[in-house]
Amino acid sequence: MDTIDVDVAIAGGGACGVMAALRASEDPELVVVIFEKSTREGCNADVSSGSLAAGGTRLQREAGIEDSPQRHCEDIIGNSGDESLRDLVMSFCEVAPRYVDWIADTLGYPLEVGVDMPRKGMSVPRLHADPERRGGRPLMSFLRAELASRDNVAFVDEAPVRRLLTEADPDEPSRERVVGFVAEQNGRPVEVRATTTVVATDGFANNPALMQRFASSLGTPFYGGVSTSTGDSIGWLEPLGAQWMHMEACLRHGQVTLGHGTRVNPALPWAGAVLINCDGERFVDEQANGYSGLAGHIQAQPGERALMVWDEQAMAETITSEMMRDSLAAGAIHDAAGLVDLADQTGIAAELLARAMRPLPGRRAQQGRLHHTWLTHGVLTTQGGALIDTGCRVVRADGSTVSGLRVGGGSAVGTAGPKSEGYSSGSGLMAAMGAGWIIGEEIAGGLTS
Ligand SMILES: Cc1cc2nc3c(=O)[nH]c(=O)nc-3n(C[C@H](O)[C@H](O)[C@H](O)COP(=O)(O)OP(=O)(O)OC[C@H]3O[C@@H](n4cnc5c(N)ncnc54)[C@H](O)[C@@H]3O)c2cc1C
C-alpha cells in the first residue's frame, strides 16, 4: 500500500475541512492534505444558501447593528433550550465574526449583512451572504480556489476515506490514538499518516439505516442534501468511544416545494405569507417557528403538506434569494388573480381561504394578486453527532479525549439541542466553519493533539 506522511490529514473537503485546511496551512511549515469523497457529488456547503451567521462583525458595525458573540450564543440557546453545550456554542460564536471578516476583508469575498433575512429567534440581523444571494456554491468554489493557491496543501478528489488508522496511545496504552486514515484513490488504498487527523465528513441524513436508528420520528421526509452525507464517520468514531449526542435533531425544512424539492425564502412568513392545510385551516402561526420547526407542523397535516400564499408585496420583499429563483425556475410558484382563482387552482373553498387568510393581530393582510405553492417537509442535514470539547476533540464517556483526532461540522454534535425545532438559522455552516477555524488555528499554533 502507498503511504504518505503529513502533518495534517483531513477527511472531507466541505465547509469544515476546507476551513481547517485554510487556517492550518497559514503555517508554511505544515503539510496539509484533504481527501475528499467527491466534489462532483458535492458537499452540503455547496448546495446550501451560504448564509453565514455571525455576531459582532465589521459588516454589522458598519450597518449600525449592535451584536456580539455573547448575544448570538444567547439567541442560539434560547432557540435550542440546551444549556449542556453552552461552552461549545460560545466557542463557535466567538470565532464566527473573525472568519466572516477574514473571508470578506482578507480573502475579498463579497459579503453583506442580510437585513432582509429575518429568522425566528434571531434578535438582530446576523446572516451574512453575498449581495446577489447566489448560495453556497460560489463561496465554496472561492475558498477551494484559495486553498489551491497554497503550496503546502493538497486536495485529493474522488478519494473517499475508508477507515481511521489507530494505534495504542503511548501515554495511555490501554487507549487508542488516531495516527491517520486509509483512503481509496483510483481504486487503490493509500495510507495517510498524520500528526493530526481531522474528520469533517458531515452527517448521516443520506443513510436510511442510520436515519432509522437515530431519527425515525421524522418519518419519510424529502431529502434536500447531497448524496455524500452517508455518516461514514459514525463507524470510525464509535469504536474510539465517541458519545453520540442529540442524534434525533436535524436541520429540517418546512418550506420545501412539493414535487419540486426547491425551497421558498424563509423570510416569507415575516413578509406576511400564510400557511393553510388541505382542509382550509390555518394550523400554525407562521412566525412562531423557524423553518426547521415548521417542518414538524407540516408533517402533522393531512397529506404532510400545506399551501403557502403570499401577495405581490411579500414577493417583492423576498424575491432576492436563490431559493425563490430556483422555485420560480422549477415552476413551483403559481399566480392567482384573487381568492376565487386561488380556490379554483387549489381545490380549497374560497370562504375557507378567506377565513384562513384573515391577518393575525399586528400582521398585514395579503391582498391583490396572489402567489402560492404547496409545501412539504424535508431534512437537509443531521444535527446530532460525536460529543466534542471546545477544541473539537472527541470526548469519551469518562471525560478523556481521543489523541491525534479532531472532529467538526456535521460529524460532531451541532447547536440545535435535542430537537430539530431548536435549530437556529445559519448554525450549520457556523458549527462547520467555526470548528474548522478552531482546529486549523490550534494546529498552526502548534497544538497538535
Ligand atoms: C439545502 C441546504 C441549505 C443549507 N443552507 C445553509 C445556510 O444557508 N447556512 C448554514 O449555516 N447552513 C446551511 N446548511 C447546512 C450546512 O450546509 C451544513 O451544516 C454544512 O455544510 C456542514 O459542513 P460539513 O463540513 O460538516 O459538511 P459538508 O459541507 O457537507 O462537507 C463534507 C464533505 O465530506 C465529504 N465526505 C463525506 N464522506 C467522506 C469520506 N468517507 N471520505 C472523504 N470525504 C467524505 C463530502 O463529500 C463533503 O464534501 C444547508 C444545508 C442544505 C442541505
The ligand as an SDF file (V2000), in Angstrom:
LIG
                    3D

 53 58  0  0  0  0  0  0  0  0999 V2000
  -30.0290   22.7630    1.0180 C   0  0  0  0  0  0  0  0  0  0  0  0
  -29.2130   23.1770    2.2130 C   0  0  0  0  0  0  0  0  0  0  0  0
  -29.1590   24.5200    2.5670 C   0  0  0  0  0  0  0  0  0  0  0  0
  -28.3910   24.9070    3.6800 C   0  0  0  0  0  0  0  0  0  0  0  0
  -28.2590   26.2390    3.9450 N   0  0  0  0  0  0  0  0  0  0  0  0
  -27.4700   26.6280    4.9860 C   0  0  0  0  0  0  0  0  0  0  0  0
  -27.2240   28.0010    5.2280 C   0  0  0  0  0  0  0  0  0  0  0  0
  -27.6170   28.8820    4.4620 O   0  0  0  0  0  0  0  0  0  0  0  0
  -26.4930   28.3350    6.3320 N   0  0  0  0  0  0  0  0  0  0  0  0
  -25.9820   27.3910    7.1750 C   0  0  0  0  0  0  0  0  0  0  0  0
  -25.3500   27.7520    8.1610 O   0  0  0  0  0  0  0  0  0  0  0  0
  -26.1380   26.0730    6.9250 N   0  0  0  0  0  0  0  0  0  0  0  0
  -26.8490   25.6710    5.8450 C   0  0  0  0  0  0  0  0  0  0  0  0
  -26.9830   24.3440    5.5670 N   0  0  0  0  0  0  0  0  0  0  0  0
  -26.2570   23.3780    6.4070 C   0  0  0  0  0  0  0  0  0  0  0  0
  -24.7750   23.3350    6.0140 C   0  0  0  0  0  0  0  0  0  0  0  0
  -24.6410   23.2270    4.6150 O   0  0  0  0  0  0  0  0  0  0  0  0
  -24.0790   22.1430    6.6820 C   0  0  0  0  0  0  0  0  0  0  0  0
  -24.3790   22.1620    8.0550 O   0  0  0  0  0  0  0  0  0  0  0  0
  -22.5660   22.2300    6.4860 C   0  0  0  0  0  0  0  0  0  0  0  0
  -22.2540   22.1920    5.1120 O   0  0  0  0  0  0  0  0  0  0  0  0
  -21.8480   21.0970    7.2100 C   0  0  0  0  0  0  0  0  0  0  0  0
  -20.4780   21.2300    6.9390 O   0  0  0  0  0  0  0  0  0  0  0  0
  -19.5360   19.9400    6.8880 P   0  0  0  0  0  0  0  0  0  0  0  0
  -18.1820   20.4050    6.5460 O   0  0  0  0  0  0  0  0  0  0  0  0
  -19.7450   19.1370    8.1020 O   0  0  0  0  0  0  0  0  0  0  0  0
  -20.1570   19.0760    5.7020 O   0  0  0  0  0  0  0  0  0  0  0  0
  -20.1340   19.3260    4.1330 P   0  0  0  0  0  0  0  0  0  0  0  0
  -20.1000   20.7460    3.8130 O   0  0  0  0  0  0  0  0  0  0  0  0
  -21.2540   18.5020    3.5890 O   0  0  0  0  0  0  0  0  0  0  0  0
  -18.7610   18.6620    3.7030 O   0  0  0  0  0  0  0  0  0  0  0  0
  -18.4950   17.3010    3.9840 C   0  0  0  0  0  0  0  0  0  0  0  0
  -17.5820   16.7720    2.9130 C   0  0  0  0  0  0  0  0  0  0  0  0
  -17.1150   15.4900    3.3090 O   0  0  0  0  0  0  0  0  0  0  0  0
  -17.0980   14.6410    2.1780 C   0  0  0  0  0  0  0  0  0  0  0  0
  -17.1230   13.2480    2.6240 N   0  0  0  0  0  0  0  0  0  0  0  0
  -18.1470   12.5220    3.1200 C   0  0  0  0  0  0  0  0  0  0  0  0
  -17.7360   11.2760    3.4120 N   0  0  0  0  0  0  0  0  0  0  0  0
  -16.4180   11.2160    3.0970 C   0  0  0  0  0  0  0  0  0  0  0  0
  -15.4300   10.1980    3.1630 C   0  0  0  0  0  0  0  0  0  0  0  0
  -15.7050    8.9700    3.6040 N   0  0  0  0  0  0  0  0  0  0  0  0
  -14.1690   10.4930    2.7520 N   0  0  0  0  0  0  0  0  0  0  0  0
  -13.8510   11.7290    2.2820 C   0  0  0  0  0  0  0  0  0  0  0  0
  -14.7580   12.7230    2.1800 N   0  0  0  0  0  0  0  0  0  0  0  0
  -16.0220   12.4700    2.5930 C   0  0  0  0  0  0  0  0  0  0  0  0
  -18.3140   15.0590    1.3890 C   0  0  0  0  0  0  0  0  0  0  0  0
  -18.2090   14.6460    0.0370 O   0  0  0  0  0  0  0  0  0  0  0  0
  -18.2800   16.5720    1.5640 C   0  0  0  0  0  0  0  0  0  0  0  0
  -17.5250   17.1880    0.5470 O   0  0  0  0  0  0  0  0  0  0  0  0
  -27.7230   23.9320    4.4610 C   0  0  0  0  0  0  0  0  0  0  0  0
  -27.7820   22.5860    4.0890 C   0  0  0  0  0  0  0  0  0  0  0  0
  -28.5030   22.2050    2.9650 C   0  0  0  0  0  0  0  0  0  0  0  0
  -28.5170   20.7620    2.5500 C   0  0  0  0  0  0  0  0  0  0  0  0
  1  2  1  0
  2  3  1  0
  2 52  2  0
  3  4  2  0
  4  5  1  0
  4 50  1  0
  5  6  2  0
  6  7  1  0
  6 13  1  0
  7  8  2  0
  7  9  1  0
  9 10  1  0
 10 11  2  0
 10 12  1  0
 12 13  2  0
 13 14  1  0
 14 15  1  0
 14 50  1  0
 15 16  1  0
 16 17  1  0
 16 18  1  0
 18 19  1  0
 18 20  1  0
 20 21  1  0
 20 22  1  0
 22 23  1  0
 23 24  1  0
 24 25  2  0
 24 26  1  0
 24 27  1  0
 27 28  1  0
 28 29  2  0
 28 30  1  0
 28 31  1  0
 31 32  1  0
 32 33  1  0
 33 34  1  0
 33 48  1  0
 34 35  1  0
 35 36  1  0
 35 46  1  0
 36 37  1  0
 36 45  1  0
 37 38  2  0
 38 39  1  0
 39 40  1  0
 39 45  2  0
 40 41  1  0
 40 42  2  0
 42 43  1  0
 43 44  2  0
 44 45  1  0
 46 47  1  0
 46 48  1  0
 48 49  1  0
 50 51  2  0
 51 52  1  0
 52 53  1  0
M  END
$$$$
